Amino acid sequence: MSELKGVLPVLRNMKEFERLLSSEHEYIIYLEIRLSQLKALVQAAKKAKKKVILHIDLIQGLKADAYGIEYLVREVKPDGIVSTRSNVIAMAKKNKLMTIQRLFLLDSHALEHNIKLINQVKPDYIEILPGIIPSVIAEVHEQTGIPVIAGGLIRTKEDVELAYGGGAVAISTSQAELWEL
């Protein structure tokens, strides 16, 4: 598994798909996609030598359970998954997929609760949303030892720099104008 770093493009719609296939980016994260599109889009990305990460919670028509993971591993063959759910992360790890646990920072209680779960499951990466709070990025990394990806509400080059300053190893964004930073 190669290391995630830099700006990671998040594909929200098909308008940007062709652009990403011809880009220098190693990874593409599919955010919202229909099950019927999934296999063909992953195959097209792999043909273009891209690695694919799927936000499994947002695949329309797929249940994120053991059978859903089995289908992804056997039929779709992504390189990794993103999920907010620890049980899904654990199942994906058993199937040797790269795992990114998405963490929504709502308040201190949510942060503490999620850090406990993350320390039990040990995903490969943690994605923090919103990713514009450098001190929390540093805190999560210190408490888990897991590399942090900053995502959500990152709209400017300055937001990217703040996230890196907080210790993020990568930035996930659907803002196409930030993909080339």
N, CA, C and O of each residue as an XYZ file, in Angstrom:
724
protein
N       0.850     -1.177      0.000
C       0.000      0.000      0.000
C       0.893      1.237      0.000
O       1.757      1.390      0.863
N       0.678      2.098     -0.957
C       1.465      3.324     -0.967
C       0.850      4.331     -0.001
O      -0.305      4.206      0.405
N       1.629      5.303      0.344
C       1.241      6.289      1.337
C       0.370      7.380      0.724
O       0.639      7.867     -0.374
N      -0.675      7.752      1.451
C      -1.503      8.869      1.008
C      -0.817     10.165      1.408
O      -0.383     10.324      2.548
N      -0.723     11.090      0.459
C      -0.133     12.392      0.751
C      -0.588     13.391     -0.290
O      -1.088     13.024     -1.354
N      -0.407     14.664      0.033
C      -0.791     15.713     -0.895
C      -2.291     15.916     -0.933
O      -3.012     15.507     -0.023
N      -2.751     16.552     -1.994
C      -4.174     16.805     -2.170
C      -4.783     15.588     -2.866
O      -4.333     15.173     -3.933
N      -5.810     15.031     -2.240
C      -6.504     13.866     -2.780
C      -7.815     14.324     -3.418
O      -8.686     14.850     -2.725
N      -7.963     14.132     -4.717
C      -9.194     14.577     -5.362
C     -10.381     13.694     -4.987
O     -10.299     12.466     -5.012
N     -11.476     14.347     -4.640
C     -12.718     13.664     -4.300
C     -13.696     13.919     -5.436
O     -14.024     15.065     -5.742
N     -14.150     12.857     -6.047
C     -15.059     12.946     -7.186
C     -16.496     12.922     -6.694
O     -16.968     11.924     -6.151
N     -17.176     14.031     -6.893
C     -18.587     14.141     -6.494
C     -19.516     13.925     -7.677
O     -20.667     13.526     -7.499
N     -19.029     14.183     -8.873
C     -19.868     14.015    -10.063
C     -18.989     13.613    -11.240
O     -17.765     13.728    -11.183
N     -19.603     13.158    -12.266
C     -18.869     12.599    -13.405
C     -18.229     13.658    -14.293
O     -17.433     13.315    -15.167
N     -18.554     14.937    -14.096
C     -17.956     15.994    -14.918
C     -16.434     15.976    -14.838
O     -15.754     16.238    -15.830
N     -15.905     15.670    -13.668
C     -14.458     15.726    -13.448
C     -13.751     14.387    -13.675
O     -12.526     14.316    -13.578
N     -14.501     13.336    -13.973
C     -13.920     11.998    -14.062
C     -12.818     11.906    -15.112
O     -11.719     11.441    -14.812
N     -13.096     12.341    -16.330
C     -12.093     12.260    -17.404
C     -10.850     13.075    -17.053
O      -9.725     12.645    -17.308
N     -11.060     14.238    -16.476
C      -9.927     15.083    -16.071
C      -9.035     14.341    -15.078
O      -7.810     14.380    -15.193
N      -9.639     13.674    -14.116
C      -8.854     12.956    -13.112
C      -8.109     11.764    -13.709
O      -7.000     11.445    -13.280
N      -8.708     11.115    -14.684
C      -8.044      9.972    -15.301
C      -6.748     10.379    -15.987
O      -5.802      9.593    -16.043
N      -6.697     11.592    -16.506
C      -5.481     12.038    -17.195
C      -4.578     12.894    -16.299
O      -3.576     13.439    -16.761
N      -4.935     13.007    -15.024
C      -4.136     13.829    -14.102
C      -2.952     13.039    -13.548
O      -2.812     11.842    -13.800
N      -2.115     13.725    -12.801
C      -0.964     13.103    -12.149
C      -1.330     12.419    -10.834
O      -0.489     11.746    -10.238
N      -2.563     12.578    -10.373
C      -2.960     12.025     -9.080
C      -2.925     10.502     -9.107
O      -3.380      9.869    -10.060
N      -2.375      9.932     -8.042
C      -2.315      8.474     -7.914
C      -3.659      7.909     -7.455
O      -4.059      6.822     -7.873
N      -4.353      8.654     -6.593
C      -5.606      8.194     -6.007
C      -6.779      9.049     -6.448
O      -6.639     10.246     -6.703
N      -7.941      8.410     -6.534
C      -9.223      9.086     -6.718
C     -10.143      8.564     -5.622
O     -10.241      7.355     -5.410
N     -10.813      9.473     -4.931
C     -11.807      9.077     -3.940
C     -13.185      9.329     -4.541
O     -13.512     10.451     -4.926
N     -13.989      8.268     -4.615
C     -15.358      8.399     -5.099
C     -16.250      8.649     -3.901
O     -16.312      7.828     -2.986
N     -16.938      9.775     -3.900
C     -17.753     10.148     -2.754
C     -19.174      9.604     -2.852
O     -19.611      8.855     -1.978
N     -19.880      9.963     -3.876
C     -21.268      9.521     -4.038
C     -21.385      8.856     -5.399
O     -21.087      9.460     -6.429
N     -21.822      7.612     -5.387
C     -21.877      6.861     -6.634
C     -22.975      5.802     -6.524
O     -23.285      5.319     -5.435
N     -23.546      5.457     -7.653
C     -24.561      4.400     -7.668
C     -23.886      3.052     -7.876
O     -22.882      2.948     -8.581
N     -24.440      2.041     -7.265
C     -23.889      0.690     -7.368
C     -23.754      0.257     -8.825
O     -22.779     -0.401     -9.188
N     -24.723      0.619     -9.659
C     -24.696      0.205    -11.065
C     -23.521      0.816    -11.835
O     -23.108      0.264    -12.854
N     -22.979      1.938    -11.370
C     -21.849      2.598    -12.039
C     -20.496      2.118    -11.519
O     -19.474      2.270    -12.188
N     -20.503      1.554    -10.350
C     -19.291      1.339     -9.577
C     -18.207      0.535    -10.296
O     -17.079      1.005    -10.443
N     -18.545     -0.663    -10.738
C     -17.536     -1.544    -11.324
C     -16.893     -0.925    -12.566
O     -15.672     -0.971    -12.715
N     -17.688     -0.356    -13.442
C     -17.151      0.235    -14.672
C     -16.247      1.424    -14.370
O     -15.200      1.582    -14.998
N     -16.643      2.264    -13.411
C     -15.818      3.424    -13.075
C     -14.506      3.023    -12.415
O     -13.467      3.625    -12.686
N     -14.544      2.025    -11.560
C     -13.309      1.545    -10.928
C     -12.401      0.919    -11.988
O     -11.191      1.143    -11.971
N     -12.966      0.143    -12.899
C     -12.162     -0.461    -13.968
C     -11.524      0.603    -14.851
O     -10.359      0.475    -15.226
N     -12.263      1.641    -15.185
C     -11.715      2.725    -16.004
C     -10.573      3.424    -15.276
O      -9.555      3.747    -15.886
N     -10.734      3.657    -13.990
C      -9.674      4.299    -13.206
C      -8.439      3.408    -13.139
O      -7.316      3.891    -13.287
N      -8.638      2.126    -12.918
C      -7.501      1.189    -12.839
C      -6.778      1.104    -14.192
O      -5.553      1.000    -14.243
N      -7.539      1.149    -15.266
C      -6.932      1.130    -16.602
C      -6.033      2.353    -16.804
O      -5.025      2.287    -17.507
N      -6.418      3.474    -16.174
C      -5.628      4.708    -16.247
C      -4.546      4.747    -15.146
O      -3.943      5.790    -14.891
N      -4.320      3.601    -14.509
C      -3.283      3.451    -13.469
C      -3.578      4.288    -12.220
O      -2.659      4.796    -11.579
N      -4.843      4.427    -11.884
C      -5.264      5.144    -10.682
C      -5.663      4.142     -9.608
O      -6.142      3.048     -9.906
N      -5.463      4.527     -8.375
C      -5.942      3.740     -7.251
C      -7.241      4.370     -6.782
O      -7.395      5.592     -6.786
N      -8.172      3.518     -6.378
C      -9.521      3.971     -6.076
C      -9.861      3.721     -4.612
O      -9.657      2.633     -4.073
N     -10.390      4.777     -3.988
C     -10.917      4.688     -2.630
C     -12.400      5.031     -2.710
O     -12.781      6.051     -3.284
N     -13.229      4.172     -2.131
C     -14.677      4.358     -2.186
C     -15.212      4.758     -0.827
O     -14.861      4.153      0.186
N     -16.055      5.768     -0.800
C     -16.748      6.104      0.442
C     -17.942      5.163      0.516
O     -19.006      5.437     -0.039
N     -17.748      4.069      1.200
C     -18.709      2.966      1.191
C     -20.069      3.366      1.752
O     -21.091      2.828      1.326
N     -20.096      4.294      2.694
C     -21.371      4.720      3.285
C     -22.247      5.451      2.269
O     -23.460      5.548      2.456
N     -21.651      5.958      1.209
C     -22.386      6.773      0.243
C     -22.592      6.087     -1.109
O     -22.981      6.739     -2.078
N     -22.335      4.781     -1.183
C     -22.613      4.045     -2.418
C     -24.099      3.693     -2.410
O     -24.553      2.878     -1.607
N     -24.837      4.313     -3.306
C     -26.282      4.105     -3.361
C     -26.581      2.704     -3.895
O     -26.170      2.339     -4.997
N     -27.307      1.929     -3.084
C     -27.669      0.575     -3.493
C     -26.794     -0.504     -2.887
O     -27.031     -1.685     -3.141
N     -25.795     -0.149     -2.099
C     -24.922     -1.127     -1.453
C     -25.104     -1.044      0.051
O     -25.045      0.040      0.630
N     -25.319     -2.169      0.673
C     -25.388     -2.210      2.126
C     -23.969     -2.418      2.652
O     -23.263     -3.327      2.216
N     -23.567     -1.580      3.575
C     -22.200     -1.654      4.117
C     -22.151     -2.697      5.229
O     -22.031     -2.365      6.409
N     -22.246     -3.968      4.828
C     -22.145     -5.077      5.771
C     -21.131     -6.081      5.219
O     -20.452     -5.796      4.233
N     -21.028     -7.247      5.848
C     -20.030     -8.238      5.427
C     -20.224     -8.646      3.969
O     -19.248     -8.856      3.248
N     -21.484     -8.761      3.530
C     -21.749     -9.155      2.139
C     -21.413     -8.025      1.171
O     -20.915     -8.270      0.072
N     -21.683     -6.804      1.575
C     -21.324     -5.655      0.750
C     -19.816     -5.545      0.580
O     -19.325     -5.287     -0.519
N     -19.090     -5.740      1.664
C     -17.615     -5.710      1.599
C     -17.117     -6.845      0.710
O     -16.220     -6.649     -0.111
N     -17.699     -8.031      0.874
C     -17.306     -9.175      0.044
C     -17.517     -8.862     -1.443
O     -16.662     -9.168     -2.273
N     -18.646     -8.257     -1.767
C     -18.909     -7.870     -3.152
C     -17.852     -6.887     -3.649
O     -17.314     -7.051     -4.744
N     -17.557     -5.870     -2.850
C     -16.545     -4.891     -3.256
C     -15.201     -5.556     -3.511
O     -14.568     -5.310     -4.537
N     -14.768     -6.394     -2.584
C     -13.449     -7.029     -2.691
C     -13.372     -7.943     -3.904
O     -12.393     -7.906     -4.649
N     -14.401     -8.766     -4.107
C     -14.353     -9.767     -5.182
C     -14.672     -9.211     -6.560
O     -14.061     -9.608     -7.552
N     -15.635     -8.286     -6.622
C     -16.128     -7.830     -7.917
C     -15.613     -6.458     -8.344
O     -15.246     -6.270     -9.503
N     -15.583     -5.508     -7.427
C     -15.238     -4.134     -7.771
C     -13.737     -3.885     -7.657
O     -13.153     -3.197     -8.494
N     -13.118     -4.442     -6.625
C     -11.673     -4.385     -6.396
C     -11.121     -2.964     -6.182
O     -10.185     -2.553     -6.868
N     -11.700     -2.222     -5.234
C     -11.109     -0.913     -4.910
C      -9.814     -1.118     -4.120
O      -9.531     -2.219     -3.647
N      -9.053     -0.067     -3.989
C      -7.824     -0.131     -3.195
C      -8.090      0.181     -1.733
O      -7.332     -0.225     -0.852
N      -9.180      0.911     -1.481
C      -9.497      1.262     -0.106
C     -10.908      1.767      0.029
O     -11.629      1.958     -0.951
N     -11.288      1.982      1.301
C     -12.616      2.506      1.585
C     -12.530      3.602      2.637
O     -11.592      3.668      3.431
N     -13.542      4.455      2.612
C     -13.765      5.463      3.641
C     -15.091      5.108      4.288
O     -16.047      4.760      3.594
N     -15.159      5.192      5.626
C     -16.416      4.985      6.318
C     -16.399      5.719      7.647
O     -15.342      5.955      8.232
N     -17.575      6.071      8.105
C     -17.715      6.651      9.442
C     -17.905      5.555     10.478
O     -17.855      5.827     11.677
N     -18.121      4.326     10.038
C     -18.500      3.243     10.944
C     -17.340      2.295     11.225
O     -16.739      1.732     10.309
N     -17.042      2.132     12.494
C     -15.913      1.303     12.918
C     -16.065     -0.155     12.509
O     -15.080     -0.800     12.149
N     -17.289     -0.686     12.557
C     -17.470     -2.084     12.170
C     -17.156     -2.294     10.688
O     -16.636     -3.343     10.309
N     -17.467     -1.311      9.856
C     -17.163     -1.393      8.428
C     -15.646     -1.328      8.221
O     -15.092     -2.067      7.407
N     -14.989     -0.447      8.957
C     -13.525     -0.349      8.886
C     -12.897     -1.689      9.262
O     -11.988     -2.158      8.578
N     -13.369     -2.304     10.334
C     -12.826     -3.592     10.785
C     -13.002     -4.670      9.711
O     -12.076     -5.439      9.451
N     -14.187     -4.732      9.086
C     -14.424     -5.725      8.027
C     -13.504     -5.480      6.831
O     -12.959     -6.424      6.258
N     -13.334     -4.219      6.459
C     -12.477     -3.893      5.317
C     -11.026     -4.255      5.614
O     -10.322     -4.757      4.738
N     -10.573     -4.005      6.841
C      -9.200     -4.367      7.221
C      -8.982     -5.875      7.100
O      -7.928     -6.314      6.638
N      -9.965     -6.661      7.508
C      -9.865     -8.120      7.392
C      -9.709     -8.546      5.944
O      -9.117     -9.585      5.651
N     -10.242     -7.737      5.041
C     -10.154     -8.029      3.605
C      -8.991     -7.303      2.934
O      -8.921     -7.230      1.707
N      -8.089     -6.772      3.739
C      -6.834     -6.171      3.275
C      -7.022     -4.927      2.406
O      -6.201     -4.648      1.532
N      -8.103     -4.181      2.646
C      -8.296     -2.903      1.971
C      -7.683     -1.795      2.813
O      -7.657     -1.896      4.039
N      -7.192     -0.740      2.177
C      -6.783      0.454      2.899
C      -8.040      1.019      3.550
O      -9.105      1.054      2.932
N      -7.912      1.459      4.795
C      -9.082      1.964      5.504
C      -8.866      3.393      5.990
O      -7.819      3.746      6.534
N      -9.895      4.193      5.772
C      -9.905      5.577      6.243
C     -11.169      5.768      7.064
O     -12.281      5.695      6.540
N     -10.989      6.012      8.350
C     -12.138      6.268      9.226
C     -12.452      7.748      9.183
O     -11.617      8.580      9.540
N     -13.643      8.073      8.750
C     -14.078      9.467      8.665
C     -14.655      9.873     10.013
O     -15.487      9.172     10.588
N     -14.199     11.011     10.500
C     -14.563     11.493     11.828
C     -15.129     12.897     11.725
O     -14.439     13.826     11.305
N     -16.394     13.045     12.111
C     -17.019     14.364     12.124
C     -16.801     14.988     13.495
O     -17.160     14.397     14.513
N     -16.220     16.167     13.523
C     -15.941     16.858     14.783
C     -17.115     17.765     15.135
O     -17.195     18.907     14.684
N     -18.007     17.242     15.936
C     -19.180     18.018     16.337
C     -18.948     18.739     17.653
O     -19.334     19.897     17.816
N     -18.310     18.044     18.596
C     -18.027     18.623     19.906
C     -16.968     17.764     20.604
O     -16.512     16.763     20.052
N     -16.585     18.159     21.811
C     -15.537     17.440     22.555
C     -15.927     16.008     22.873
O     -15.090     15.107     22.825
N     -17.189     15.798     23.196
C     -17.648     14.443     23.511
C     -17.502     13.520     22.295
O     -17.012     12.397     22.418
N     -17.923     13.993     21.142
C     -17.798     13.197     19.919
C     -16.338     12.889     19.620
O     -16.004     11.784     19.195
N     -15.477     13.865     19.842
C     -14.045     13.663     19.612
C     -13.507     12.563     20.519
O     -12.832     11.647     20.048
N     -13.798     12.645     21.812
C     -13.321     11.640     22.771
C     -13.863     10.251     22.442
O     -13.115      9.274     22.447
N     -15.140     10.165     22.160
C     -15.772      8.887     21.836
C     -15.132      8.263     20.587
O     -14.818      7.073     20.572
N     -14.945      9.073     19.550
C     -14.379      8.558     18.305
C     -12.923      8.159     18.452
O     -12.484      7.199     17.818
N     -12.167      8.868     19.268
C     -10.769      8.484     19.483
C     -10.696      7.112     20.151
O      -9.820      6.313     19.817
N     -11.601      6.825     21.088
C     -11.632      5.489     21.712
C     -11.898      4.411     20.663
O     -11.221      3.384     20.637
N     -12.883      4.647     19.803
C     -13.202      3.679     18.753
C     -12.027      3.491     17.790
O     -11.689      2.369     17.413
N     -11.423      4.590     17.407
C     -10.304      4.537     16.466
C      -9.134      3.759     17.056
O      -8.482      2.985     16.355
N      -8.867      3.965     18.341
C      -7.782      3.235     18.984
C      -8.063      1.739     19.090
O      -7.129      0.947     19.209
N      -9.315      1.345     19.049
C      -9.657     -0.084     19.046
C      -9.532     -0.676     17.647
O      -8.989     -1.768     17.479
N     -10.027      0.032     16.657
C     -10.099     -0.506     15.294
C      -8.794     -0.319     14.519
O      -8.435     -1.168     13.703
N      -8.098      0.761     14.762
C      -6.819      1.075     14.109
C      -6.920      1.147     12.579
O      -6.309      0.338     11.881
N      -7.686      2.107     12.060
C      -7.704      2.277     10.601
C      -6.329      2.735     10.122
O      -5.489      3.148     10.922
N      -6.111      2.660      8.825
C      -4.828      3.116      8.273
C      -4.706      4.631      8.348
O      -3.615      5.161      8.557
N      -5.834      5.332      8.178
C      -5.871      6.796      8.205
C      -7.148      7.241      8.900
O      -8.123      6.495      8.992
N      -7.117      8.474      9.386
C      -8.303      9.123      9.930
C      -8.551     10.359      9.079
O      -7.637     11.150      8.842
N      -9.780     10.525      8.622
C     -10.144     11.742      7.906
C     -10.997     12.593      8.833
O     -12.054     12.152      9.285
N     -10.551     13.795      9.116
C     -11.250     14.699     10.013
C     -12.047     15.717      9.207
O     -11.526     16.354      8.291
N     -13.334     15.857      9.571
C     -14.188     16.864      8.966
C     -14.813     17.705     10.072
O     -15.323     17.112     11.022
N     -14.817     18.992     10.031
C     -14.115     19.789      9.028
C     -12.604     19.768      9.270
O     -12.136     19.665     10.404
N     -11.866     19.867      8.180
C     -10.415     19.765      8.233
C      -9.707     21.091      8.409
O      -8.532     21.225      8.066
N     -10.410     22.065      8.938
C      -9.830     23.410      9.032
C      -9.493     23.801     10.469
O      -9.395     24.984     10.795
N      -9.317     22.788     11.326
C      -8.995     23.050     12.730
C      -7.640     22.414     13.043
O      -7.585     21.275     13.505
N      -6.551     23.138     12.795
C      -5.214     22.560     12.942
C      -4.932     21.959     14.311
O      -4.297     20.908     14.397
N      -5.387     22.596     15.380
C      -5.081     22.081     16.718
C      -5.733     20.716     16.958
O      -5.171     19.880     17.667
N      -6.914     20.485     16.373
C      -7.581     19.201     16.549
C      -6.919     18.130     15.683
O      -6.840     16.972     16.092
N      -6.452     18.496     14.514
C      -5.700     17.557     13.676
C      -4.506     17.033     14.467
O      -4.263     15.827     14.513
N      -3.767     17.943     15.085
C      -2.596     17.559     15.881
C      -3.010     16.684     17.065
O      -2.353     15.683     17.350
N      -4.080     17.047     17.749
C      -4.548     16.292     18.916
C      -4.942     14.860     18.540
O      -4.575     13.912     19.235
N      -5.678     14.705     17.457
C      -6.105     13.368     17.035
C      -4.890     12.513     16.688
O      -4.825     11.344     17.069
N      -3.935     13.083     15.975
C      -2.736     12.326     15.626
C      -1.949     11.935     16.882
O      -1.481     10.802     16.997
N      -1.808     12.862     17.808
C      -1.084     12.567     19.054
C      -1.755     11.450     19.841
O      -1.067     10.596     20.400
N      -3.081     11.439     19.897
C      -3.796     10.458     20.703
C      -3.949      9.093     20.034
O      -4.265      8.106     20.699
N      -3.726      9.037     18.727
C      -3.920      7.768     18.018
C      -2.653      7.241     17.350
O      -2.499      6.032     17.175
N      -1.750      8.140     16.979
C      -0.571      7.732     16.219
C      -0.894      7.382     14.772
O      -0.046      6.840     14.063
N      -2.101      7.684     14.331
C      -2.548      7.353     12.973
C      -2.499      8.615     12.121
O      -2.925      9.677     12.575
N      -1.987      8.521     10.888
C      -1.939      9.696     10.013
C      -3.329     10.282      9.776
O      -4.311      9.550      9.651
N      -3.397     11.599      9.718
C      -4.664     12.307      9.587
C      -4.776     12.971      8.216
O      -3.841     13.608      7.730
N      -5.939     12.804      7.617
C      -6.310     13.476      6.378
C      -7.327     14.552      6.760
O      -8.261     14.283      7.515
N      -7.149     15.750      6.250
C      -8.098     16.836      6.517
C      -9.071     16.937      5.350
O      -8.661     16.948      4.189
N     -10.361     17.012      5.662
C     -11.377     17.128      4.625
C     -12.521     17.989      5.111
O     -12.639     18.246      6.309
N     -13.337     18.424      4.228
C     -14.518     19.190      4.604
C     -14.217     20.645      4.903
O     -13.369     20.953      5.741
N     -14.904     21.526      4.225
C     -14.785     22.977      4.360
C     -13.415     23.513      3.970
O     -13.067     24.635      4.337
N     -12.648     22.745      3.247
C     -11.362     23.231      2.743
C     -11.637     23.846      1.379
O     -11.888     23.150      0.395
N     -11.582     25.173      1.352
C     -12.007     25.902      0.154
C     -10.908     26.729     -0.484
O     -11.034     27.139     -1.638
N      -9.820     26.983      0.256
C      -8.781     27.872     -0.260
C      -7.403     27.263     -0.040
O      -7.233     26.304      0.714
N      -6.432     27.848     -0.718
C      -5.044     27.436     -0.526
C      -4.628     27.640      0.934
O      -3.859     26.847      1.477
N      -5.131     28.690      1.562
C      -4.814     28.963      2.962
C      -5.367     27.861      3.870
O      -4.710     27.469      4.834
N      -6.565     27.361      3.570
C      -7.138     26.255      4.336
C      -6.244     25.021      4.225
O      -6.015     24.324      5.214
N      -5.744     24.754      3.028
C      -4.841     23.624      2.805
C      -3.579     23.796      3.651
O      -3.142     22.861      4.321
N      -3.005     24.987      3.614
C      -1.777     25.253      4.375
C      -2.004     25.119      5.880
O      -1.146     24.592      6.588
N      -3.161     25.595      6.379
C      -3.477     25.449      7.804
C      -3.575     23.981      8.204
O      -3.076     23.582      9.257
N      -4.211     23.192      7.369
C      -4.357     21.762      7.672
C      -2.993     21.073      7.706
O      -2.716     20.281      8.607
N      -2.144     21.374      6.724
C      -0.787     20.817      6.748
C      -0.030     21.292      7.983
O       0.713     20.526      8.597
N      -0.223     22.558      8.343
C       0.426     23.104      9.532
C       0.007     22.396     10.808
O       0.781     22.322     11.763
N      -1.215     21.873     10.830
C      -1.705     21.119     11.982
C      -1.232     19.681     11.998
O      -1.458     18.956     12.967
N      -0.569     19.264     10.918
C      -0.037     17.907     10.882
C      -0.737     16.948      9.949
O      -0.415     15.759      9.944
N      -1.691     17.425      9.150
C      -2.360     16.535      8.190
C      -1.342     16.020      7.170
O      -0.484     16.771      6.707
N      -1.446     14.740      6.828
C      -0.553     14.167      5.818
C      -1.114     14.360      4.416
O      -0.384     14.315      3.425
N      -2.436     14.577      4.351
C      -3.095     14.757      3.054
C      -4.351     15.590      3.257
O      -4.832     15.771      4.376
N      -4.865     16.090      2.140
C      -6.080     16.894      2.120
C      -7.028     16.240      1.128
O      -6.648     15.988     -0.015
N      -8.272     15.959      1.557
C      -9.267     15.449      0.612
C     -10.223     16.592      0.296
O     -10.747     17.250      1.195
N     -10.438     16.814     -0.988
C     -11.310     17.910     -1.378
C     -11.976     17.652     -2.721
O     -11.389     17.065     -3.630
N     -13.220     18.107     -2.818
C     -13.915     18.053     -4.102
C     -13.772     19.377     -4.848
O     -14.305     19.529     -5.947
N     -13.054     20.337     -4.258
C     -12.802     21.633     -4.909
C     -11.737     21.442     -5.994
O     -10.542     21.438     -5.701
N     -12.167     21.287     -7.217
C     -11.261     20.968     -8.326
C     -10.118     21.961     -8.455
O      -9.019     21.587     -8.866
N     -10.361     23.236     -8.107
C      -9.298     24.234     -8.233
C      -8.169     24.016     -7.225
O      -7.103     24.617     -7.359
N      -8.387     23.168     -6.222
C      -7.331     22.886     -5.232
C      -6.564     21.591     -5.553
O      -5.552     21.308     -4.912
N      -7.021     20.820     -6.511
C      -6.409     19.525     -6.795
C      -4.960     19.636     -7.233
O      -4.183     18.705     -7.026
N      -4.590     20.731     -7.820
C      -3.222     20.849     -8.350
C      -2.235     21.498     -7.383
O      -1.097     21.776     -7.759
N      -2.650     21.740     -6.162
C      -1.730     22.332     -5.182
C      -0.654     21.343     -4.775
O       0.207     21.670     -3.958
